[in-house]
Every structure is written in structure tokens, then in C-alpha cells.
Amino acid sequence: MSRLILFTNDYPYATGDSVFVQKEIDALAAAFDDVVVFCHARDSSKPMVPMPSNVSLWGNLFERSAHDRLWTPLKPAMLILLIRAAWKEVRAGRLWGNLRLFLMGARVGITQANRPEVVAATRGDAHIVAYAFWGMGGGLGLAWLRGVRAKVVRLHRYDLYEEGAIGGYLPFRRFLFSRASRVLAISDDARRYLSDTYRSPALDRKTFVSRLGVRGPDHLLRPERAGDEWLIVSCSAVTTVKRVDWIFSALREIAVSGLARIRWVHFGSGPLLADLADRASDAPDGLVIELRGQVENTEVTRFYADNRVDVFVNASASEGVPVSIMEAIAYGIPVVATAVGGTPEIVSPALGSGELVDAETTTAEFASTIQRVATAPAGTYDPRRVWEARYDVRQTAPRAVELVRGLINA
């Protein structure tokens, strides 16, 4: 019997990383006899998405449990691991300035790994692989987990780039990587970052690029443009790092110039949505704004299928590889995006998928680049080709499963 213990942030609740995990869960379920899920969901009020018959949720590790104990980290087995983790941070010169964050992260991880339901999932005669879909949140317990054949951790953005974390520190990275059998990086940039930051040949040998992927139409038939307006779409959380307000500023500049009439549709919600709505209420003539808020992923892709989108725009200050861009190019939509993280691996003139701008460029240059893509002659860009080559989930999901399932016989 084979078992996968899958640690997520929100899945199977219909929020957060559920849209990512759903892309791979069928392939994972087919590769293992059963899949046990532990999430770390702050919001469990959302409905749960349908799961394959051999996939089940065994617990939400974010919720407090009567079994959590302050002295759990001081039990002999955990204390030994804690000392090893601390020593790695001392040797790297990362402990003393970050002691509080280290101890907080360690306590969360140790508590997760010692929950009775997690320990129960590791028992039996199964060939068991533990797979943390993130290196933070639901993945903090992976380093402290015992009783499994192999451990895999996947790294995206907030759980990878330390300079973007609170205090510029992510807890016990070196210990986590030493305890992992494989580390899956979602981009070449992520793999380079790991190699350059930690300078560990052992880590290099166990790190593999495993790209996220999305579904797309089997055959693409882009709708005709409706009228003479440009249809611009963006899709992201409305947060400081996503800089959706910068998109508004660039589109406002185009509209004020009188160059074109624009319809901007944004999918996504977040703490800055109210501020964005206030600014949007003062949009100039020639700029129509639709803030759709948080919607089902199927609503976004249906919009792409039914409407001729001229440009997809991403203005993030930091990224892994945006799934939102993968979905756009699957529908043949050219992209303008900031050259951050792994985004240049999916967007560039050389790839034929769109144009990049520097993350610190001016609003005028950002607007000019959007204009250039929107007015490019037919055939200038072929974004779907990039999706077919790199981000079609029919290729990426089996690749991830191979890297996870293959450890049973390694």
C-alpha cells in the first residue's frame, strides 16, 4: 500500500492554494493508494472542493487542539532535532538576530508534526511519502515529521525569497532542506536562488524544477474584438506587493491621452480593494473599470473564452511564476508584466508571449508598453505556444507526481 501525506495551506477549502492543488490532485490520487490531507486554513468557512475518492481531509492544523502543549518541543526526540536546527542557523550566522522568529516557526512546526492525527497518518505498513505543497504555513511541520519514507517540499515565492519575508528571515531553512528528500522549485529562478543563497552541493543535488501548470482549451478560437475599445484584464490579490493601483495609473494615463478607449476588468480581492475602488470612481472618460472581486477560477477562464482580451497585465513587485499569467497565455492573450522572480521564464518578446518592464520603471513607460502590445499587428505574439511547451498541466502534473511518487523506490 502507498500513501501520500499532503500538507497544504487551504486545500480542500475553496480559497487560497486550492486553485493550485486542484491542478495536480487527480494525478497524485492516481499515483497513490490513498492521499491524506492536512491543511493550515485560516478560513474554514469556505465550502470544500470535490476531492477524488481516495483523498480525505484528516485535519486543519491551523486550528488549536487540546493536544498542543507548550513543552512538546522539549521532548527528547524533538529537543534533539531543535538543537540540530538551531546549530545550522548558528553556523550560518542567522540565529541570534532572528531567534524569536526561529523559535516561533519551530514551535508551529513541531506542534504540527506531533498532532495525534498526523502521527496516526504515518503508521501502518504503507510506503509513505510526505509532500508539503509550501515551505511555510502548512509545510512547517515537514522538517520535524518522523515515520515516513521520504519528504518533499515545494517552494513558490513567499516561502522562498527570504528578503521579502518579515524581518528578512524564514525559519530553519537549512534544517528543512537537510530533512527533505527532494526540493521542488517552481522556476529556474527559484532553483538559482536556492543555489546562490545556501551554497550547498547537497541541496543542489536534491533540487528539481517542477513547474505549476494550468488547463487550457484543446483548440483555441479567440473571439473577435467588440468595437474599438481595448479590453485589458488583470487577476491578482489587491495587496501592496501586487501593485494593482499601478495598473490603474498606467491605464488612466492612456485614457487621458485620448489614444484609446479602455475597458479594464480586474479579478481578485484583498485589503486594498476599497482604496482601489475609491480611485476607480474618479476614472477619466474613456476608462471603464470593472472590479469583479474574488470569483471562481472557472469564471475567469470563461471570461477569456467569451471575450477578446487585448492584454493581460501583471504589475507585481515580487512573484514566483504567476498562475494567472499561465491561464492568460493558455487562451492566447499577450502579457505585459514586471520582470521579477520567474516571470521572465513565461513572458518575453523572445518567447513570443508579451513584453517585460522593469519593476521600478515609470508609469509612462508601463503605459507605453501596454499600448505597444495592444496595438501590435496580428501574429506579433503567440502566447499559447509557451503554455503548450511549459505550463500545460497535462505535462506539469505528471512531472510533479513522478518526482514525488518516485521516492518510494529510491
C-alpha positions, 0 to 999 in steps of 0.5 A: 500500500502507498500513501501520500501525506499532503500538507497544504495551506487551504486545500480542500477549502475553496480559497487560497492554494486550492486553485493550485492543488486542484491542478495536480490532485487527480494525478497524485490520487492516481499515483497513490493508494490513498492521499491524506490531507492536512491543511493550515486554513485560516478560513474554514468557512469556505465550502470544500472542493470535490476531492477524488475518492481516495483523498480525505481531509484528516485535519486543519492544523491551523486550528488549536487542539487540546493536544498542543502543549507548550513543552512538546518541543522539549521532548527528547526526540524533538529537543534533539532535532531543535538543537540540530536546527538551531546549530545550522542557523548558528553556523550560518550566522542567522540565529541570534538576530532572528531567534524569536522568529526561529523559535516561533516557526519551530514551535508551529512546526513541531506542534504540527508534526506531533498532532495525534492525527498526523502521527496516526497518518504515518503508521501502518505498513504503507510506503509513505511519502510526505509532500508539503505543497509550501515551505511555510504555513502548512509545510512547517511541520515537514522538517520535524515529521518522523515515520515516513519514507521520504519528504518533499517540499515545494517552494513558490515565492513567499516561502522562498525569497527570504528578503521579502519575508518579515524581518528578512528571515524564514525559519530553519531553512537549512534544517528543512532542506537537510530533512527533505528528500527532494526540493521542488522549485517552481522556476529556474529562478527559484532553483538559482536562488536556492543555489546562490543563497545556501551554497550547498552541493547537497541541496543542489543535488536534491533540487528539481524544477517542477513547474505549476501548470494550468488547463487550457482549451484543446483548440483555441478560437479567440473571439473577435474584438467588440468595437474599438475599445481595448479590453485589458484584464488583470487577476491578482490579490489587491495587496501592496506587493501586487501593485494593482493601483499601478495598473490603474495609473498606467491605464488612466494615463492612456485614457487621458491621452485620448489614444484609446478607449479602455475597458479594464476588468480586474479579478481578485480581492484583498485589503486594498480593494476599497482604496482601489475602488475609491480611485476607480470612481474618479476614472477619466472618460474613456476608462471603464473599470470593472472590479469583479472581486474574488470569483471562481477560477472557472469564471475567469477562464470563461471570461477569456473564452467569451471575450477578446482580451487585448492584454493581460497585465501583471504589475507585481513587485515580487512573484514566483511564476504567476498562475494567472499569467499561465491561464492568460497565455493558455487562451492566447492573450499577450502579457505585459508584466514586471520582470521579477522572480520567474516571470521572465521564464513565461513572458518575453518578446523572445518567447513570443508571449508579451513584453517585460518592464522593469519593476521600478520603471515609470508609469509612462513607460508601463503605459507605453508598453501596454499600448505597444502590445495592444496595438501590435499587428496580428501574429506579433505574439503567440502566447499559447505556444509557451503554455503548450511547451511549459505550463500545460498541466497535462505535462506539469502534473505528471512531472510533479507526481513522478518526482514525488511518487518516485521516492518510494523506490529510491 
